[in-house]
Amino acid sequence: MPRFPDSIAVPGHVVEILRQLEAAGYETWCVGGAIRDALLGNSHHPPQDVDLATAAPPAVVRQLFRRTIPIGIEHGTVGVLDDEGALHEVTTFRRDVRTDGRHAVVEFGVELEEDLARRDFTVNAMAFHPIRNSWCDPFGGLEDLQNKRLRAVGDPAQRFHEDRLRILRALRFAARFDFTIDAPTWAAATSQAADTSHLSAERVRDEWIKGIATARSVRQLATLWARSGVAAIWLPELRLEAPPDDLLTSRDPVLVTAHFAAPSAPVWRRFKGSTAEVRRSEGIDRGPAAPPSDEPRAVRRWMAETGAAADDLATLAAWRGAGEAAWLEAMAGVRRRQEATSRAKLQINGTELMQAGIASGPRVGLVLSALLDAVLDDPSLNARDQLLARARDMP
């Protein structure tokens, strides 16, 4: 039988909150992902974001502590600020009264085990009491941790019906910890994958971004999205034939999404991403993905054509196995020599052209574009006097 450690480190501020709640007569335990991660040995320091579950009603929690924030009070969660200003979530023991797959109505006044019974997975349904150094694990979470298994609490179909975001959380946790999703939990997830269409785009986007940031292998995460059926709903552009992700040098969500999905802009529109995320992915999609040759002139013209997307496209090319491509080195040379690849990098601007009486109105842009075209062919022309002279000679 698996055995819990005698104790785990819990920050003093958290222990003090717990002590104060219990002094007022309300049973309180440490719960949540910080407890799971401490058991996994994922932290070399005391976890700072330890959540507390308590028998105290939200109104009592707010009365007991000087500084609180009602961050989710309708669901029983109050943020308690410690002396250093750090926020700790304190949630009243609760059970679900009614759910619709997206939201839940909860009822307070239950016992700890009933509160743990409403949680998603067994590895997240353990509790630790740092004063008594005691554990509560009614659903075998420790054994699942040791077996690297992700298993729903109770009936998997019911758990996912209560909140279908849990399906995406299952995929994220499996990829993060390299866990196997047990067969009944996986069957329930795949059977309800189509119902994730009812989730808000923002919640799905956040799960995708969190998954990219935490997965041991983004390919594994993408594979789970595809095999579960979630990708068919939210990420149909996903390409599992994309090159391996062992060359990924960052977990930038826009870049990683473009690595695994083409085109990628529709993904961010579907996710209701920010304007910046959509525009950046549009630039990547437009391409071209690489210059026609590694000749510096061709590389400069490609950089001018792709604009702000050039660096993203170069990164993606390196990730896709083109790390030794000569054009990447030619591009680095353009950067080192600070050669102009946009009108903004010319040694003259529209105001100066107008002050010199060379152009005005729409013609300013046409002249600057012509000057850039010449500089892309011959970077040595990018000098103010030469550009002025060339502008004066234009018909």
C-alpha positions as CSV (number, residue, x, y, z in Angstrom):
1,M,0.0,0.0,0.0
2,P,1.3,3.5,-0.8
3,R,2.2,5.6,2.1
4,F,2.0,9.4,2.5
5,P,5.0,11.3,3.8
6,D,4.9,12.2,7.5
7,S,4.6,15.9,6.4
8,I,5.1,18.3,3.6
9,A,6.2,21.9,3.8
10,V,3.4,24.4,3.9
11,P,4.0,28.2,4.1
12,G,3.6,29.7,7.6
13,H,1.0,32.2,6.4
14,V,-1.2,29.4,5.2
15,V,-0.8,27.5,8.4
16,E,-1.7,30.6,10.4
17,I,-4.9,31.1,8.3
18,L,-5.8,27.5,9.0
19,R,-5.0,27.8,12.7
20,Q,-7.3,30.9,13.0
21,L,-10.2,29.2,11.2
22,E,-9.9,26.1,13.4
23,A,-9.6,28.3,16.6
24,A,-13.0,29.7,15.6
25,G,-14.4,26.1,15.5
26,Y,-14.2,25.4,11.7
27,E,-12.4,22.3,10.4
28,T,-9.9,23.4,7.7
29,W,-7.5,21.4,5.4
30,C,-4.9,22.2,2.7
31,V,-6.1,21.1,-0.7
32,G,-5.5,21.6,-4.4
33,G,-2.7,21.3,-7.0
34,A,0.0,22.4,-4.6
35,I,-0.6,19.3,-2.4
36,R,-0.5,17.1,-5.5
37,D,2.7,18.7,-6.8
38,A,4.4,18.4,-3.4
39,L,3.7,14.7,-3.3
40,L,5.1,14.4,-6.9
41,G,8.2,16.2,-5.7
42,N,7.8,18.9,-8.3
43,S,8.9,21.7,-6.0
44,H,12.1,22.1,-4.0
45,H,10.5,24.9,-2.0
46,P,7.3,25.2,0.1
47,P,4.4,25.7,-2.4
48,Q,3.1,29.2,-2.1
49,D,-0.3,28.8,-3.7
50,V,-1.8,26.3,-1.3
51,D,-5.6,26.4,-1.2
52,L,-7.6,25.9,1.9
53,A,-11.0,24.1,2.2
54,T,-13.0,24.9,5.3
55,A,-16.3,24.3,7.1
56,A,-16.5,28.1,7.7
57,P,-19.2,29.8,5.5
58,P,-17.9,32.6,3.3
59,A,-19.4,35.3,5.5
60,V,-17.6,33.9,8.5
61,V,-14.3,33.8,6.6
62,R,-14.7,37.5,5.7
63,Q,-15.4,38.3,9.4
64,L,-12.4,36.4,10.7
65,F,-9.8,38.1,8.6
66,R,-9.0,41.7,8.2
67,R,-8.3,41.8,4.5
68,T,-10.3,39.6,2.2
69,I,-11.5,39.6,-1.5
70,P,-14.7,37.9,-2.6
71,I,-13.1,36.3,-5.6
72,G,-15.8,33.6,-6.1
73,I,-18.0,34.0,-3.2
74,E,-21.1,32.6,-5.0
75,H,-19.1,29.3,-5.1
76,G,-17.8,29.7,-1.6
77,T,-14.3,31.1,-2.4
78,V,-12.8,34.0,-0.5
79,G,-9.3,35.4,-1.0
80,V,-7.5,36.0,2.3
81,L,-4.5,38.4,2.1
82,D,-1.7,37.7,4.5
83,D,0.6,40.3,6.1
84,E,2.8,40.4,3.0
85,G,-0.1,40.9,0.6
86,A,-0.1,37.4,-0.8
87,L,-3.6,36.1,-1.6
88,H,-4.7,32.6,-0.4
89,E,-7.9,31.0,-1.6
90,V,-10.2,29.7,1.2
91,T,-13.3,27.8,0.0
92,T,-16.1,26.5,2.0
93,F,-16.9,22.7,1.9
94,R,-19.5,22.4,-0.8
95,R,-21.4,20.0,-3.1
96,D,-22.9,20.6,-6.5
97,V,-26.7,21.0,-6.5
98,R,-27.1,21.6,-10.2
99,T,-24.8,21.8,-13.2
100,D,-25.2,22.4,-16.9
101,G,-21.7,21.4,-18.2
102,R,-20.4,24.9,-17.8
103,H,-21.6,26.3,-14.5
104,A,-22.5,24.8,-11.1
105,V,-24.9,25.8,-8.3
106,V,-23.4,24.7,-5.0
107,E,-24.6,24.1,-1.5
108,F,-22.5,24.6,1.6
109,G,-22.7,22.8,5.0
110,V,-21.2,19.4,3.9
111,E,-18.2,17.4,5.2
112,L,-14.7,17.3,3.8
113,E,-15.1,14.0,2.0
114,E,-18.2,15.2,0.2
115,D,-16.3,18.3,-0.8
116,L,-13.5,16.2,-2.2
117,A,-16.0,14.0,-4.0
118,R,-17.0,16.9,-6.3
119,R,-13.4,17.4,-7.5
120,D,-12.3,16.3,-11.0
121,F,-9.5,13.7,-10.5
122,T,-8.4,11.6,-7.7
123,V,-4.9,13.2,-7.7
124,N,-6.6,16.5,-7.0
125,A,-8.9,15.1,-4.3
126,M,-6.4,14.7,-1.5
127,A,-6.2,16.9,1.6
128,F,-3.4,17.5,4.2
129,H,-3.6,19.0,7.7
130,P,-0.3,20.7,8.4
131,I,-0.9,21.0,12.2
132,R,-1.9,17.4,12.8
133,N,0.3,16.1,9.9
134,S,-2.7,14.0,8.8
135,W,-4.0,13.1,5.3
136,C,-7.4,12.5,3.8
137,D,-7.5,10.5,0.6
138,P,-10.9,8.8,0.2
139,F,-10.5,8.1,-3.6
140,G,-7.0,6.6,-3.8
141,G,-5.2,9.7,-5.2
142,L,-1.8,8.7,-3.8
143,E,-1.9,5.3,-5.5
144,D,-2.9,6.9,-8.8
145,L,0.0,9.4,-8.4
146,Q,2.5,6.6,-7.9
147,N,1.1,4.6,-10.8
148,K,1.1,7.7,-13.1
149,R,-2.6,7.3,-13.7
150,L,-5.2,10.0,-14.2
151,R,-8.6,8.8,-13.0
152,A,-11.8,10.7,-12.4
153,V,-13.4,10.9,-9.0
154,G,-16.4,8.6,-8.9
155,D,-18.4,8.2,-12.2
156,P,-16.3,9.8,-15.0
157,A,-19.3,10.5,-17.2
158,Q,-20.9,12.4,-14.4
159,R,-17.7,14.3,-13.6
160,F,-17.5,15.5,-17.2
161,H,-21.2,16.2,-17.5
162,E,-20.9,18.5,-14.6
163,D,-18.2,20.5,-16.3
164,R,-16.9,19.6,-19.7
165,L,-13.8,21.7,-19.3
166,R,-12.6,18.8,-17.1
167,I,-12.1,16.9,-20.4
168,L,-9.5,19.5,-21.5
169,R,-8.0,19.5,-18.0
170,A,-7.6,15.7,-18.3
171,L,-5.6,16.1,-21.5
172,R,-3.5,18.9,-20.0
173,F,-2.7,16.9,-16.8
174,A,-1.8,13.8,-18.8
175,A,0.6,15.7,-21.0
176,R,2.1,17.7,-18.1
177,F,2.8,14.7,-15.9
178,D,3.1,12.0,-18.6
179,F,0.2,10.2,-17.0
180,T,-2.0,7.6,-18.6
181,I,-5.7,8.4,-18.5
182,D,-7.4,5.3,-17.2
183,A,-9.8,3.5,-19.5
184,P,-13.2,4.5,-18.0
185,T,-12.1,8.1,-17.7
186,W,-10.8,8.1,-21.3
187,A,-14.0,6.5,-22.6
188,A,-16.1,9.2,-20.9
189,A,-13.9,11.9,-22.2
190,T,-14.1,10.8,-25.8
191,S,-17.8,10.1,-25.7
192,Q,-18.4,13.7,-24.5
193,A,-15.7,15.5,-26.5
194,A,-18.3,16.9,-29.0
195,D,-20.1,18.6,-26.0
196,T,-17.0,20.8,-25.4
197,S,-18.5,22.9,-28.2
198,H,-20.7,24.4,-25.5
199,L,-17.7,25.8,-23.6
200,S,-16.7,29.4,-23.9
201,A,-13.9,30.0,-26.3
202,E,-12.0,31.8,-23.6
203,R,-11.9,28.8,-21.3
204,V,-10.8,26.5,-24.1
205,R,-8.1,29.0,-25.2
206,D,-6.8,29.2,-21.7
207,E,-6.6,25.4,-21.4
208,W,-4.7,25.2,-24.7
209,I,-2.2,27.9,-23.6
210,K,-1.7,26.3,-20.2
211,G,-1.2,23.0,-21.9
212,I,1.5,24.4,-24.2
213,A,3.2,26.0,-21.2
214,T,3.2,22.9,-19.0
215,A,3.3,19.8,-21.3
216,R,6.4,17.7,-21.2
217,S,5.8,17.2,-24.9
218,V,3.5,19.5,-26.9
219,R,3.2,16.7,-29.4
220,Q,1.8,14.5,-26.7
221,L,-0.7,17.2,-25.8
222,A,-1.7,17.7,-29.5
223,T,-2.0,14.0,-29.9
224,L,-4.4,13.8,-26.9
225,W,-6.5,16.6,-28.3
226,A,-6.7,14.8,-31.6
227,R,-7.4,11.3,-30.3
228,S,-10.0,12.5,-27.8
229,G,-12.0,14.3,-30.5
230,V,-11.6,17.7,-28.9
231,A,-9.4,18.9,-31.8
232,A,-12.2,18.1,-34.3
233,I,-14.3,20.7,-32.5
234,W,-11.8,23.4,-31.5
235,L,-8.6,22.8,-33.5
236,P,-9.4,21.1,-36.8
237,E,-6.3,22.6,-38.4
238,L,-4.1,20.4,-36.2
239,R,-1.4,18.5,-38.1
240,L,0.1,15.6,-36.1
241,E,2.6,15.1,-39.0
242,A,4.3,18.3,-38.0
243,P,8.0,17.7,-37.2
244,P,8.9,16.6,-33.7
245,D,8.9,19.3,-31.1
246,D,12.2,18.5,-29.5
247,L,13.7,21.6,-31.3
248,L,11.2,23.9,-29.7
249,T,13.1,26.8,-28.1
250,S,10.1,28.4,-26.5
251,R,6.5,27.7,-25.5
252,D,5.2,30.9,-27.2
253,P,1.6,29.8,-27.8
254,V,1.3,31.6,-31.2
255,L,4.4,30.0,-32.5
256,V,3.7,26.6,-31.1
257,T,0.2,26.7,-32.5
258,A,1.6,27.6,-35.9
259,H,4.0,24.7,-35.6
260,F,1.2,22.2,-35.2
261,A,-1.6,23.9,-37.1
262,A,-1.8,25.4,-40.5
263,P,-3.4,27.8,-41.1
264,S,-3.2,29.1,-37.5
265,A,-5.1,32.4,-37.7
266,P,-8.5,30.6,-37.7
267,V,-7.5,28.9,-34.5
268,W,-7.0,32.2,-32.7
269,R,-10.2,33.7,-34.1
270,R,-12.1,30.6,-32.9
271,F,-10.4,31.0,-29.5
272,K,-11.4,34.7,-29.5
273,G,-7.7,35.5,-29.1
274,S,-6.4,39.0,-28.8
275,T,-6.0,41.3,-31.8
276,A,-2.3,40.9,-31.5
277,E,-2.5,37.1,-31.5
278,V,-4.7,37.0,-34.6
279,R,-2.6,39.5,-36.5
280,R,0.6,37.8,-35.7
281,S,-0.8,34.4,-36.8
282,E,-2.1,36.0,-40.0
283,G,1.4,37.2,-40.8
284,I,2.7,33.7,-40.3
285,D,0.0,32.2,-42.5
286,R,0.7,34.7,-45.3
287,G,4.4,33.8,-45.4
288,P,6.1,32.9,-47.7
289,A,7.6,30.4,-45.2
290,A,11.1,31.0,-46.6
291,P,12.9,33.2,-49.2
292,P,13.4,31.8,-52.7
293,S,17.1,31.5,-52.2
294,D,19.8,32.2,-49.6
295,E,21.3,35.1,-51.7
296,P,21.3,38.2,-49.4
297,R,19.2,40.3,-51.9
298,A,16.5,37.6,-51.9
299,V,16.6,37.3,-48.2
300,R,16.2,41.1,-47.7
301,R,13.3,41.2,-50.1
302,W,11.6,38.3,-48.3
303,M,12.1,40.1,-44.9
304,A,10.5,43.2,-46.4
305,E,7.6,41.2,-47.7
306,T,6.9,39.3,-44.5
307,G,7.6,42.2,-42.2
308,A,7.0,41.6,-38.5
309,A,6.4,37.8,-39.3
310,A,10.0,37.3,-40.5
311,D,11.4,36.3,-37.1
312,D,8.5,34.0,-36.4
313,L,8.9,32.3,-39.8
314,A,12.6,31.9,-39.2
315,T,12.0,30.3,-35.8
316,L,9.4,28.0,-37.2
317,A,11.8,27.0,-40.0
318,A,14.4,26.1,-37.5
319,W,11.9,24.1,-35.5
320,R,10.9,22.2,-38.6
321,G,14.5,21.0,-39.2
322,A,15.9,23.8,-41.3
323,G,18.3,24.9,-38.6
324,E,21.3,24.6,-40.9
325,A,19.6,26.4,-43.8
326,A,21.9,29.0,-45.4
327,W,19.1,31.6,-45.6
328,L,18.8,31.7,-41.8
329,E,22.4,32.7,-41.6
330,A,21.9,35.2,-44.4
331,M,19.0,36.7,-42.4
332,A,21.2,36.9,-39.3
333,G,23.8,38.8,-41.4
334,V,21.1,41.3,-42.5
335,R,20.3,41.9,-38.9
336,R,23.9,42.2,-37.8
337,R,24.6,44.7,-40.6
338,Q,21.4,46.6,-39.8
339,E,20.4,46.6,-43.4
340,A,17.0,48.2,-44.1
341,T,14.1,45.9,-44.8
342,S,11.3,48.4,-44.2
343,R,10.6,52.1,-44.9
344,A,11.0,52.8,-41.2
345,K,14.6,51.8,-41.4
346,L,15.5,54.1,-44.2
347,Q,17.8,57.0,-43.4
348,I,15.1,59.5,-44.5
349,N,11.5,59.8,-43.7
350,G,8.4,61.4,-45.2
351,T,8.7,64.6,-43.2
352,E,12.2,65.2,-44.6
353,L,11.0,64.5,-48.1
354,M,8.2,67.1,-47.8
355,Q,10.6,69.7,-46.2
356,A,12.9,69.3,-49.1
357,G,10.0,69.9,-51.5
358,I,10.4,66.5,-53.1
359,A,7.0,65.1,-52.4
360,S,3.7,65.7,-50.6
361,G,0.4,63.8,-50.0
362,P,0.1,60.3,-51.4
363,R,3.3,60.6,-53.3
364,V,5.4,60.5,-50.1
365,G,4.5,56.9,-49.7
366,L,5.3,56.1,-53.3
367,V,8.7,57.7,-53.1
368,L,9.6,56.0,-49.8
369,S,8.6,52.6,-51.3
370,A,10.7,53.3,-54.4
371,L,13.7,54.2,-52.2
372,L,13.3,51.0,-50.1
373,D,13.1,49.0,-53.3
374,A,16.5,50.4,-54.3
375,V,18.0,49.9,-50.9
376,L,16.9,46.2,-50.8
377,D,19.0,45.7,-54.0
378,D,21.9,47.7,-52.7
379,P,22.1,48.4,-48.9
380,S,24.9,50.9,-49.4
381,L,22.4,53.4,-50.9
382,N,20.8,53.8,-47.5
383,A,22.4,57.2,-46.7
384,R,20.4,60.4,-46.3
385,D,22.2,62.4,-49.0
386,Q,22.0,59.5,-51.5
387,L,18.4,58.9,-50.8
388,L,17.6,62.7,-51.2
389,A,19.4,62.8,-54.5
390,R,17.7,59.7,-55.8
391,A,14.3,61.0,-54.7
392,R,14.9,64.3,-56.6
393,D,15.7,62.3,-59.8
394,M,12.4,60.4,-59.7
395,P,9.9,61.4,-62.4
